[in-house]
Amino acid sequence: MNRDGEEALRASRATGQPERLTAGQQEEMGAIIDGDPRSHGFDSSGWTIPNIRHLMGVTYGSWLDRAPLSRKLRRWGFPYQRPTLRAVKRNEDDIATWVRVQGEALGKKSLRAPPWSSWARTASA
């Protein structure tokens, strides 16, 4: 503390790991992500983290894990987006039937006491 005085005690910003991509490579990735993933050999019309990770690894040799890549994409201005469309083959009647049947099954199970419960033993005696 005596060597650097009060300057040594001041808080400094943690820098973390250095960027793996140059500024130019980041701009190229941004331009690629703005485009259609199908033009890069992917099957879907929307980018996913695994697809972006694969493309970045193959193109630049930088294989980031999902969480750091997700944070990096947000910093680059690409927010996480959920699809707004529902499944094409969605059947509302089947869904309603499943919910009703499962709800009834859960309701019946909750009314039955497990065999080890004390009130079940006294009720059968």
Wavefront OBJ file of the C-alpha trace (Angstrom):
o trace
v 0.000 0.000 0.000
v 2.843 2.388 0.763
v 4.442 1.754 -2.607
v 1.543 3.006 -4.790
v -0.380 4.963 -2.176
v -4.086 5.648 -2.527
v -3.964 4.988 -6.283
v -3.470 1.264 -5.556
v -6.700 1.184 -3.540
v -8.942 2.627 -6.222
v -11.328 0.200 -7.870
v -10.464 -0.848 -11.363
v -12.721 -2.456 -13.931
v -12.266 -6.183 -14.398
v -11.499 -6.733 -18.052
v -12.215 -10.456 -18.314
v -10.915 -12.538 -21.182
v -9.804 -10.761 -24.340
v -12.127 -10.854 -27.329
v -11.647 -13.924 -29.489
v -12.846 -12.208 -32.644
v -11.447 -9.003 -34.073
v -13.758 -6.038 -34.639
v -13.850 -6.895 -38.350
v -14.770 -10.501 -37.650
v -17.516 -9.361 -35.278
v -18.947 -7.145 -38.023
v -18.789 -10.054 -40.482
v -20.634 -12.293 -38.005
v -23.250 -9.561 -37.522
v -23.789 -9.364 -41.281
v -24.056 -13.149 -41.503
v -26.590 -13.297 -38.650
v -28.642 -10.569 -40.321
v -29.001 -12.946 -43.282
v -30.771 -16.250 -43.731
v -29.189 -19.306 -42.053
v -30.326 -21.480 -44.960
v -27.768 -19.740 -47.168
v -25.088 -21.236 -44.893
v -26.425 -24.783 -45.075
v -28.753 -24.813 -42.056
v -32.287 -26.207 -42.298
v -34.228 -23.574 -40.352
v -35.015 -19.979 -41.247
v -34.038 -18.683 -37.797
v -30.641 -18.586 -36.153
v -30.045 -20.687 -33.065
v -27.133 -20.501 -30.629
v -25.793 -23.930 -31.738
v -25.917 -22.838 -35.394
v -24.128 -19.553 -34.685
v -21.583 -21.380 -32.520
v -20.914 -23.899 -35.306
v -20.554 -21.221 -37.964
v -18.253 -19.103 -35.774
v -16.111 -22.144 -34.928
v -15.778 -23.337 -38.502
v -15.211 -19.865 -39.939
v -12.929 -18.312 -37.315
v -11.812 -21.241 -35.157
v -13.456 -19.715 -32.071
v -15.710 -22.201 -30.262
v -17.576 -20.392 -27.498
v -19.900 -22.117 -25.055
v -23.618 -21.336 -25.255
v -23.857 -18.898 -22.311
v -20.878 -16.673 -23.260
v -21.997 -16.686 -26.889
v -25.505 -15.655 -25.866
v -24.121 -12.746 -23.811
v -21.842 -11.738 -26.668
v -24.751 -11.722 -29.127
v -26.737 -9.427 -26.808
v -23.747 -7.061 -26.640
v -23.626 -7.085 -30.433
v -27.282 -6.046 -30.540
v -28.939 -9.413 -31.225
v -31.547 -10.000 -28.515
v -32.938 -13.432 -27.752
v -36.167 -13.989 -29.666
v -38.823 -16.644 -29.313
v -40.815 -17.781 -32.317
v -44.193 -16.068 -32.565
v -45.829 -18.770 -34.669
v -47.557 -21.840 -33.315
v -46.995 -25.305 -34.682
v -48.688 -25.893 -38.017
v -50.029 -29.291 -36.925
v -51.304 -28.044 -33.550
v -54.695 -29.586 -32.716
v -56.564 -27.605 -30.066
v -59.118 -30.402 -29.469
v -56.383 -32.958 -28.737
v -54.661 -30.506 -26.390
v -57.891 -29.804 -24.484
v -58.590 -33.539 -24.174
v -55.068 -34.226 -22.900
v -55.306 -31.442 -20.306
v -58.704 -32.710 -19.101
v -57.593 -36.360 -18.867
v -54.292 -35.521 -17.178
v -56.023 -33.161 -14.761
v -58.523 -35.836 -13.795
v -55.743 -38.386 -13.341
v -53.805 -35.996 -11.127
v -56.922 -35.169 -9.139
v -57.679 -38.837 -8.481
v -54.110 -39.527 -7.427
v -54.145 -36.676 -4.957
v -57.311 -38.054 -3.283
v -55.766 -41.448 -2.644
v -53.544 -41.673 0.393
v -50.199 -43.374 0.021
v -50.061 -46.790 1.770
v -47.588 -45.522 4.367
v -49.726 -42.621 5.556
v -51.127 -42.933 9.064
v -54.717 -41.994 8.252
v -54.900 -44.656 5.509
v -54.056 -47.387 8.040
v -56.590 -46.210 10.581
v -59.302 -45.807 7.943
v -58.915 -49.429 6.801
v -58.881 -50.849 10.336
l 1 2 3 4 5 6 7 8 9 10 11 12 13 14 15 16 17 18 19 20 21 22 23 24 25 26 27 28 29 30 31 32 33 34 35 36 37 38 39 40 41 42 43 44 45 46 47 48 49 50 51 52 53 54 55 56 57 58 59 60 61 62 63 64 65 66 67 68 69 70 71 72 73 74 75 76 77 78 79 80 81 82 83 84 85 86 87 88 89 90 91 92 93 94 95 96 97 98 99 100 101 102 103 104 105 106 107 108 109 110 111 112 113 114 115 116 117 118 119 120 121 122 123 124 125
